[in-house]
Amino acid sequence: MVQRYQHEYSILIFQDPSNADAKFTPISPSLVDACWERAEPMIERACAYSNGRFTPESVRDEIDKGIQVLWVLYKGDDDMMVVLTTSIQNYPDKKMLNIPFCGSDGSESYWHDNRSMIISRLKDWASQHGCSGIELSGRKGWEKVLSPLGFEKSYIVLELEI
């Protein structure tokens, strides 16, 4: 069962002291309109790997309903480099922060350079929301990117279209 976020978030801007140029923040639902035009193409590229499960419109609908939260990694004050979404997944015996989508402007190095800060902030967010971990499913390359930060491959997903 997916948990809905029930309120606006206070303005939370996380900065890495070693890279003051990078800012990572969850976007309150009331502010999504202001950045969606720039975030949507990055979400669209991520949706392409969902095999038809999601479109940018359905992701936006879940953000508007409080099911997913939009996060943005900015370079400087307004240069959007990476967007991702999170949701809280309630399993019968465990609660996890899920990262359904992550996309960038094509500057993959900016994600790599700031991934430790991003995951650290998501760990804090997960803990604040009673989650015992962070999960994501995605392309094989994510294992290489995230294993240095403590992520481990739990299982693989196979699918068959009918």
Secondary structure as the mmCIF struct_conf table of DSSP 4:
data_model
#
loop_
_struct_conf.conf_type_id
_struct_conf.id
_struct_conf.beg_label_comp_id
_struct_conf.beg_label_asym_id
_struct_conf.beg_label_seq_id
_struct_conf.end_label_comp_id
_struct_conf.end_label_asym_id
_struct_conf.end_label_seq_id
STRN STRN1 VAL A 2 GLN A 3
HELX_LH_PP_P HELX_LH_PP_P1 ARG A 4 TYR A 5
BEND BEND1 HIS A 7 HIS A 7
HELX_LH_PP_P HELX_LH_PP_P2 GLU A 8 SER A 10
STRN STRN2 PHE A 14 ASP A 16
TURN_TY1_P TURN_TY1_P1 PRO A 17 SER A 18
STRN STRN3 ASN A 19 ILE A 27
HELX_LH_PP_P HELX_LH_PP_P3 SER A 28 SER A 28
HELX_RH_3T_P HELX_RH_3T_P1 PRO A 29 LEU A 31
HELX_RH_AL_P HELX_RH_AL_P1 VAL A 32 CYS A 47
HELX_RH_3T_P HELX_RH_3T_P2 ALA A 48 SER A 50
TURN_TY1_P TURN_TY1_P2 ASN A 51 GLY A 52
BEND BEND2 ARG A 53 ARG A 53
HELX_RH_AL_P HELX_RH_AL_P2 PRO A 56 ASP A 64
TURN_TY1_P TURN_TY1_P3 LYS A 65 GLY A 66
BEND BEND3 ILE A 67 GLN A 68
STRN STRN4 VAL A 69 LYS A 75
TURN_TY1_P TURN_TY1_P4 GLY A 76 ASP A 78
STRN STRN5 ASP A 79 ASN A 90
BEND BEND4 PRO A 92 ASP A 93
STRN STRN6 LYS A 95 SER A 104
BEND BEND5 ASP A 105 GLY A 106
HELX_RH_AL_P HELX_RH_AL_P3 GLU A 108 GLN A 128
TURN_TY1_P TURN_TY1_P5 HIS A 129 GLY A 130
BEND BEND6 SER A 132 SER A 132
STRN STRN7 ILE A 134 GLU A 135
TURN_TY1_P TURN_TY1_P6 LYS A 140 LYS A 140
HELX_RH_AL_P HELX_RH_AL_P4 GLY A 141 LEU A 146
HELX_RH_3T_P HELX_RH_3T_P3 SER A 147 LEU A 149
TURN_TY1_P TURN_TY1_P7 GLY A 150 GLY A 150
#
